[in-house]
Amino acid sequence: MYDKPARFIFGFGVVLNLVALMTVGYGQEDVIPPDFVEFEKAPTIIKRVTPVYPEIARKAGLEATVFVKIWVGKDGKPKKTVIQKSASDIFDQAAIDAARQFVFQPAQIKNSPVDVWVSIPFHFKLKDSNVPADTTQSSKLSSDEIQQMMMPMMRQMMESMMDGLFAFLARKESAEKLALFKKNFYDALLTQGFTKEQAMQIVIATGMPSMPSMR
């Protein structure tokens, strides 16, 4: 029989070995596969989930296709999802939520499952979303919904306009032309659904001086 110190050392060694084995096993299971993995049998979809049509996009009559890249584990379940290509980020979260619920028959090589990436397109079509034909008050977009929908486009437009402004200033144009540029910027914000107060705040936030003639 082992004495107490020997039993303690022996037991401690067993615990360390178990922890090491568990750690190695966990690391191996969670190694992200490369984009291209060799397999003999491609993964097949067992359970497909239709994404929920974003209400803002439905009311606005928007359609899009979103490609989601899914890491399919050896158990056939998604381990990670990434937006691969998207026509509008309004649809991205709905596509991700649906992709995470997919179930696959995993890819195989030599009769053993392997982790792979797959690309799944999600088509958002109004004809498939049971959109009501009428345009009652309840189906109209609120001002907050309009701003949320327009924000990505507005962000791009503002970046483009600011680039134009910096280029304009670099040429040392007259103050009169600069004022006209700011007025056009302000008018463009109004056409995108912003109130006068909101447009003024945005213009001021960009570092442009106030424009009394716009009030």
PyMOL commands that set and color helices and strands:
alter all, ss='L'
color gray80, all
select helices_A, chain A and resi 4-29+55-60+92-99+126-128+137-139+143-170+175-191+196-205+212-214
alter helices_A, ss='H'
color red, helices_A
select strands_A, chain A and resi 44-47+64-72+78-86+103-105+107-109+112-114+116-124
alter strands_A, ss='S'
color yellow, strands_A
deselect
rebuild
show_as cartoon
